[in-house]
């Protein structure tokens, strides 16, 4: 009888461990889905500049991590060869690529909390200085700004201005940042991928225009994951 009880107890432990592992696996899996129209309470100028449908990242339990709406078109730079550590040289610093909504909050690439709300996404390149060494393989980032006050998508903004704006979103001395990954090898947009650092990125394609004609920016935006640098 004692032997039978031990067997049953062992089976219960194994079953509990298997269930726990399955739940953890589900939690760590993400997928991309199409989403509906941009939020109706956005400023009219912002709403009119966005595509009529967006994309969202959903976790393994079906909860929405974030929703994103891209601009109908972004201004593209010409003759920008870039460098090995810059993924998107055709985007100017300060360019708005769209907006993102975190319905339940989240965290940025530094591990800082992101409060529930709607934010603009402006392109930036981190400086090449000792304060940012080892943060990411690439210098490309998106800085979050408060959508309620950042309604002029055509407003020029340098890096210092971006940092000042993004501090309003983070509520700390640091901007709220999302790292960017390559996305050129993907043929499906939107989609969710896990990169070689274990981060989950939402892959999207942003239309751009310049005097030379139309251009597209396939882009990977890291939503889940943070840098290990200090």
C-alpha positions in Angstrom: 0.0 0.0 0.0 2.8 2.4 0.9 4.5 1.7 -2.5 1.2 2.5 -4.3 0.9 5.9 -2.4 4.4 6.8 -3.4 3.7 6.0 -7.0 0.6 8.1 -7.0 2.4 11.0 -5.3 5.2 10.7 -7.8 2.7 10.8 -10.7 1.1 13.9 -9.2 4.4 15.6 -9.0 5.3 14.8 -12.6 1.9 16.0 -13.8 2.3 19.2 -11.9 5.7 19.8 -13.3 4.5 19.1 -16.8 1.6 21.5 -16.4 3.9 24.2 -15.1 6.3 23.7 -18.0 3.5 23.9 -20.5 2.2 27.1 -18.9 5.6 28.6 -19.0 6.1 27.7 -22.6 2.7 29.2 -23.5 3.6 32.4 -21.6 6.9 32.7 -23.5 5.3 32.3 -27.0 4.0 35.3 -28.9 2.3 35.8 -32.2 1.3 38.8 -34.4 -2.3 39.5 -35.4 -4.1 42.2 -37.4 -5.9 44.8 -35.3 -8.6 47.3 -36.0 -8.7 51.1 -36.4 -6.5 53.5 -34.4 -7.9 54.8 -31.1 -10.8 57.2 -31.7 -9.7 59.7 -29.1 -6.4 60.5 -30.8 -5.9 64.1 -32.1 -7.4 64.3 -35.6 -4.0 65.1 -37.2 -2.5 62.0 -35.7 -5.5 59.8 -36.7 -5.4 61.0 -40.3 -1.7 60.3 -40.6 -2.1 56.6 -39.6 -3.0 53.5 -41.6 -6.6 52.4 -41.0 -5.6 49.1 -39.6 -2.8 48.0 -37.3 -1.0 45.0 -35.8 -0.8 43.6 -32.3 1.5 41.3 -30.4 -0.4 38.6 -28.4 1.1 36.3 -25.7 0.6 32.6 -25.3 -2.6 33.2 -23.2 -4.2 35.4 -25.8 -3.5 38.7 -23.9 -2.6 41.7 -26.0 0.9 42.9 -25.2 0.7 45.9 -27.5 -1.1 47.3 -30.6 0.7 49.3 -33.2 -0.5 51.6 -36.0 2.0 52.8 -38.7 2.0 56.0 -40.6 0.6 55.9 -44.1 4.0 57.1 -45.3 7.3 58.3 -43.7 9.8 60.7 -45.3 12.8 58.8 -46.5 16.4 60.1 -46.7 18.3 59.8 -49.9 22.0 59.0 -50.3 22.3 57.6 -46.8 24.8 54.7 -47.0 24.9 54.3 -43.2 27.3 52.1 -41.4 27.5 48.5 -40.2 25.9 49.3 -36.9 22.9 51.2 -38.4 20.0 49.2 -39.8 17.8 52.0 -41.1 20.0 54.8 -42.5 17.1 55.9 -44.7 15.2 57.2 -41.7 16.1 60.6 -40.2 16.5 61.0 -36.5 13.2 62.1 -35.0 11.0 60.6 -37.7 7.7 59.3 -36.4 6.9 55.8 -37.7 3.6 55.4 -35.9 2.0 54.9 -32.5 1.9 52.1 -30.0 -0.7 51.3 -27.3 0.2 49.2 -24.2 -3.2 48.3 -22.8 -1.8 46.7 -19.6 1.6 48.4 -19.5 4.9 46.8 -20.3 8.6 47.4 -20.1 11.2 49.0 -22.4 14.6 47.7 -23.6 16.2 49.1 -20.4 13.7 47.2 -18.2 11.9 50.4 -17.3 8.1 50.2 -16.8 5.9 51.5 -19.5 2.6 52.7 -18.2 -0.7 51.7 -19.9 -1.4 54.2 -22.6 -0.7 55.4 -26.2 2.7 56.6 -27.4 4.3 57.9 -30.5 7.3 56.1 -31.9 10.2 58.3 -33.1 13.3 56.9 -34.7 16.7 57.5 -33.1 20.3 56.4 -33.1 22.1 56.1 -29.8 25.3 58.0 -29.6 28.7 56.3 -30.1 30.1 57.0 -26.6 31.1 55.1 -23.6 27.7 55.5 -21.9 26.0 53.3 -24.4 28.6 50.6 -25.1 27.2 47.1 -25.3 23.6 48.1 -25.1 22.7 46.6 -28.5 24.4 45.3 -31.6 22.8 48.2 -33.6 22.4 51.9 -32.8 18.8 52.0 -34.1 16.0 52.6 -31.5 12.5 53.9 -31.2 11.8 56.4 -28.5 8.4 56.6 -27.0 6.6 59.9 -26.5 3.2 60.8 -25.0 0.8 60.7 -28.0 -1.5 63.2 -26.4 1.1 66.0 -26.7 3.3 64.7 -29.6 0.7 65.3 -32.3 2.9 67.0 -35.0 4.4 64.2 -36.9 6.3 66.5 -39.2 8.0 68.4 -36.4 11.8 68.1 -36.7 13.5 66.9 -33.6 17.2 66.2 -32.8 18.4 63.6 -30.4 18.4 65.8 -27.4 14.9 66.9 -28.1 13.8 63.2 -28.5 15.3 62.3 -25.1 13.5 65.2 -23.4 10.2 64.2 -25.0 10.6 60.5 -24.1 11.4 61.3 -20.5 7.8 62.6 -20.3 6.7 59.1 -21.3 9.0 57.2 -18.9 8.7 59.5 -15.9 12.4 58.9 -15.2 15.8 60.5 -16.1 16.1 58.1 -19.0 14.0 57.9 -22.2 11.7 55.1 -22.9 13.3 53.0 -25.7 12.5 50.0 -27.9 15.4 48.3 -29.7 15.2 47.5 -33.4 16.2 44.3 -35.2 16.7 43.5 -38.8 13.6 42.3 -40.7 14.7 42.2 -44.3 14.6 38.4 -44.5 10.9 38.2 -43.7 8.2 37.9 -46.3 5.3 38.0 -43.8 4.2 41.2 -42.2 3.1 41.5 -39.5 4.7 38.6 -37.8 6.4 37.8 -34.4 9.9 36.4 -34.3 12.4 35.5 -31.5 15.9 36.8 -32.2 19.2 35.2 -31.2 19.1 37.1 -27.9 15.8 35.6 -26.9 13.9 38.8 -27.5 10.5 38.9 -29.2 10.1 41.4 -32.0 7.1 42.5 -34.0 8.0 42.6 -37.7 6.2 45.3 -39.7 6.7 47.1 -43.0 6.6 50.9 -43.2 6.0 52.7 -46.5 8.2 55.7 -47.2 8.5 58.3 -49.9 11.3 60.5 -51.2 11.9 62.5 -54.4 13.4 59.3 -55.8 10.1 57.5 -55.4 8.5 54.9 -53.0 10.6 53.0 -50.5 9.7 50.4 -47.8 11.3 49.8 -44.4 10.8 46.3 -43.2 11.5 46.7 -39.4 11.8 44.4 -36.4 10.6 46.2 -33.2 11.7 44.4 -30.0 8.6 44.4 -27.7 9.6 41.7 -25.2 13.1 41.6 -23.9 15.7 43.9 -22.4 19.4 44.6 -22.6 21.8 42.8 -20.2 24.1 45.9 -20.2 24.1 48.0 -17.1 
